[in-house]
Every structure is written in structure tokens, then in C-alpha cells.
């Protein structure tokens, strides 16, 4: 609930109301889930202390997540952990749930450690109706947290947007790749994919 602060200006003879948002930390966010305030049915993520409702997953979105997951697991087995639609903590106030993340390899598959930005090698977001949100809201936060590479599968324009070299809240390199183009994860340049492997 927003916290309200009331300030009466006698000279103007009226009341001004200023609303102050209650921003949640990641720990508070998890306590809400433990208390049953948030449930598994709530598709939400925490961005800058605010709980944001995520868009429903459509058929093509689901298929592209599955195709990307399959391609990555075949290519990187034993080299990375492929995390699908799981939380990635970027700060004390931000924990998005990217569609896929390539994480540094751990034998325990992160059973003993929650993935954080420093563990991420690549983040993939699949965007059908959410490209503006993914590129304008989430992308700057990935950059600020030092995630080295982000891909956005832009399903509306059939493009793979590749962002590399984070600097501040942006990425210095941006590639727009069509379905016939080839692409590699920057940290694994010898493993080459065709964009259609992901977009269909």
C-alpha cells in the first residue's frame, strides 16, 4: 500500500496530497511469497522495488523459449547452466525473471546459491508484445548490473537484437540480426547458431 504524506499549505487554503511509494527489497518480496500474498499463479517480477505483472505467455513465445533452451543445452552441455524463466537478482531491489539465462557452470545447478548478475553470461528475453518493456526497462538494468550480453528475440519484427559491452545503463554494441544471419554467444565464439534456430 502506498504511504501517504499530507502537507497543508495554509496560504493557498487547500490540502496537497503527496503519495510516496513503498519500495520492496528482494528479501521482502520473498517474505510476501512465503506469507501467501504472492503465489505461483502470480506472474510477477521485482523491478526497482516495484512488483510488476508480467504478460501472459503466448504460443510462439513458448515455442521460442523451448527452441532456445534446446539449442543451448545441446551446445553447452557441461559448460554452463541453462536457467529457464527463473529469477536473476540484479540488486537489493531488482529481480527480474528472464526467459533464459546462461549461468556460469556449477555442479549443483545452483541448488546451493541463488543466481545473481555476476553469475550470468547471457540473458535472453523473448518479446512478442513486450519489446518496449524489455528494451527500455529491463535492458538498462541488466547493463547497470554488469550482465555482459543480452539477446532480445523480437518476434514482431523477426529480429534477434544482440547487446554487448555494458557501460553504465546501456550497451555499447547493438546488432540487429535477421533469421538467416549467424550468431554466437560472445564468450563461446566457436559455437555458431542460425537466428532461425531460435525464432523459427
C-alpha positions as CSV (number, residue, x, y, z in Angstrom):
1,X,0.0,0.0,0.0
2,X,1.3,3.5,-0.8
3,X,2.3,5.6,2.2
4,X,0.5,8.9,2.1
5,X,2.1,12.1,3.4
6,X,-0.2,15.1,3.9
7,X,1.0,18.7,3.6
8,X,-1.4,21.6,4.4
9,X,-0.5,24.9,2.8
10,X,-2.3,27.5,4.8
11,X,-1.6,30.3,2.4
12,X,-3.3,28.5,-0.5
13,X,-6.1,27.3,1.8
14,X,-6.2,23.8,0.4
15,X,-4.6,20.4,1.1
16,X,-2.0,18.9,-1.1
17,X,-1.5,15.1,-1.1
18,X,1.8,13.6,-1.9
19,X,1.9,9.8,-2.4
20,X,5.1,8.0,-1.6
21,X,5.6,4.6,-3.0
22,X,6.6,1.7,-0.8
23,X,9.5,0.0,-2.5
24,X,10.2,-3.6,-1.7
25,X,13.5,-5.3,-1.3
26,X,14.2,-8.7,-2.7
27,X,14.0,-10.2,0.9
28,X,10.6,-8.5,1.5
29,X,9.4,-9.8,-1.9
30,X,10.2,-13.4,-0.9
31,X,8.6,-12.9,2.5
32,X,5.4,-11.9,0.7
33,X,5.6,-15.2,-1.2
34,X,6.2,-17.1,2.0
35,X,3.2,-15.4,3.6
36,X,1.0,-16.4,0.6
37,X,0.5,-12.8,-0.5
38,X,2.2,-13.8,-3.8
39,X,1.6,-17.3,-5.2
40,X,2.9,-19.4,-8.0
41,X,-0.1,-18.2,-10.1
42,X,1.1,-14.6,-9.9
43,X,3.4,-14.0,-12.8
44,X,5.4,-11.1,-11.4
45,X,8.9,-9.7,-11.1
46,X,10.6,-7.1,-9.0
47,X,11.9,-4.0,-10.8
48,X,13.4,-1.1,-8.7
49,X,11.3,-2.2,-5.7
50,X,8.0,-2.4,-7.6
51,X,6.1,-5.6,-8.3
52,X,5.4,-5.7,-12.0
53,X,2.9,-8.1,-13.5
54,X,4.3,-10.0,-16.5
55,X,2.5,-10.6,-19.7
56,X,0.9,-13.9,-20.4
57,X,3.0,-16.3,-22.5
58,X,1.6,-17.0,-26.0
59,X,2.2,-20.0,-28.2
60,X,5.0,-18.6,-30.3
61,X,6.7,-17.2,-27.2
62,X,6.6,-20.5,-25.5
63,X,7.9,-22.3,-28.6
64,X,10.8,-19.9,-29.0
65,X,11.8,-20.4,-25.3
66,X,11.7,-24.1,-25.8
67,X,13.7,-23.9,-29.0
68,X,16.4,-21.7,-27.5
69,X,16.6,-23.9,-24.4
70,X,17.1,-27.0,-26.6
71,X,19.7,-25.3,-28.7
72,X,21.7,-24.1,-25.7
73,X,21.5,-27.4,-23.8
74,X,22.8,-29.2,-26.9
75,X,25.6,-26.8,-27.5
76,X,26.7,-26.0,-24.0
77,X,26.2,-29.2,-22.0
78,X,28.6,-29.3,-19.1
79,X,29.9,-25.8,-19.8
80,X,27.1,-23.7,-18.4
81,X,23.8,-23.9,-16.6
82,X,20.7,-23.0,-18.7
83,X,18.2,-21.4,-16.4
84,X,14.6,-21.0,-17.9
85,X,12.2,-18.4,-16.6
86,X,13.8,-18.3,-13.2
87,X,14.8,-15.3,-11.0
88,X,18.1,-13.4,-11.5
89,X,18.9,-11.0,-8.7
90,X,20.4,-7.8,-10.1
91,X,20.4,-5.7,-6.9
92,X,18.6,-5.5,-3.5
93,X,15.6,-4.0,-5.3
94,X,15.5,-5.7,-8.7
95,X,15.0,-9.4,-9.5
96,X,13.6,-10.0,-13.0
97,X,12.7,-13.4,-14.4
98,X,14.3,-13.6,-17.8
99,X,13.1,-16.2,-20.3
100,X,16.6,-17.8,-20.3
101,X,19.9,-17.2,-18.7
102,X,23.2,-18.9,-19.4
103,X,24.9,-19.1,-16.0
104,X,28.4,-20.0,-15.0
105,X,28.7,-23.7,-14.6
106,X,28.1,-25.2,-11.1
107,X,27.8,-28.9,-10.4
108,X,24.9,-28.3,-8.1
109,X,22.9,-26.4,-10.8
110,X,22.5,-23.5,-8.3
111,X,20.8,-25.6,-5.7
112,X,23.1,-24.0,-3.1
113,X,23.2,-20.5,-4.4
114,X,20.7,-18.0,-5.8
115,X,21.8,-16.8,-9.3
116,X,22.9,-13.2,-9.3
117,X,24.1,-10.8,-12.1
118,X,27.8,-11.8,-11.6
119,X,26.8,-15.4,-12.4
120,X,25.1,-14.5,-15.8
121,X,27.0,-15.0,-19.0
122,X,24.0,-14.2,-21.3
123,X,20.4,-13.2,-20.7
124,X,17.7,-13.9,-23.3
125,X,14.3,-12.2,-23.3
126,X,11.6,-13.3,-25.8
127,X,9.4,-10.4,-26.8
128,X,6.2,-10.6,-28.7
129,X,4.2,-7.8,-27.1
130,X,6.9,-6.7,-24.6
131,X,9.8,-5.4,-26.7
132,X,9.4,-1.8,-25.4
133,X,9.4,-3.0,-21.8
134,X,12.3,-5.4,-22.3
135,X,14.5,-2.9,-24.2
136,X,13.6,0.3,-22.2
137,X,13.1,-1.0,-18.7
138,X,14.9,-4.3,-18.3
139,X,17.9,-3.8,-20.6
140,X,19.3,-0.8,-18.8
141,X,19.1,-2.7,-15.5
142,X,21.0,-5.7,-17.0
143,X,23.7,-3.3,-18.2
144,X,23.9,-1.5,-14.9
145,X,24.3,-4.8,-13.1
146,X,27.2,-5.8,-15.5
147,X,25.5,-8.6,-17.4
148,X,27.9,-9.0,-20.3
149,X,25.4,-9.9,-23.1
150,X,21.7,-9.7,-23.6
151,X,19.6,-11.1,-26.5
152,X,16.1,-9.9,-27.2
153,X,14.2,-12.2,-29.6
154,X,11.9,-9.6,-31.2
155,X,9.1,-11.8,-32.5
156,X,7.1,-8.9,-34.1
157,X,9.9,-8.0,-36.5
158,X,11.5,-11.4,-36.7
159,X,14.9,-10.0,-35.4
160,X,17.4,-11.0,-32.8
161,X,18.7,-8.0,-31.0
162,X,22.1,-8.6,-29.6
163,X,23.5,-6.2,-26.9
164,X,27.1,-6.4,-25.7
165,X,29.7,-4.4,-23.8
166,X,27.8,-2.9,-20.9
167,X,28.7,0.6,-20.0
168,X,26.6,2.4,-17.3
169,X,23.0,1.8,-18.1
170,X,23.4,0.8,-21.7
171,X,25.3,-1.4,-24.1
172,X,27.9,0.0,-26.5
173,X,27.3,-2.7,-29.1
174,X,23.9,-3.5,-30.6
175,X,23.4,-5.9,-33.5
176,X,20.1,-6.4,-35.4
177,X,20.2,-9.9,-36.9
178,X,17.7,-11.5,-39.3
179,X,16.6,-15.1,-39.2
180,X,19.1,-16.1,-41.9
181,X,22.1,-14.5,-40.0
182,X,24.5,-16.4,-37.8
183,X,25.2,-15.6,-34.2
184,X,27.5,-16.8,-31.4
185,X,27.5,-16.1,-27.7
186,X,30.5,-13.7,-27.3
187,X,32.1,-15.9,-24.7
188,X,31.7,-19.0,-26.9
189,X,32.6,-17.8,-30.4
190,X,33.2,-21.2,-31.8
191,X,29.6,-22.3,-31.3
192,X,27.7,-20.8,-34.2
193,X,23.9,-20.7,-34.4
194,X,21.5,-19.5,-37.1
195,X,19.0,-17.0,-35.8
196,X,16.1,-19.2,-37.1
197,X,17.3,-21.8,-34.6
198,X,15.7,-19.6,-32.0
199,X,12.9,-17.6,-33.9
200,X,11.8,-20.4,-36.2
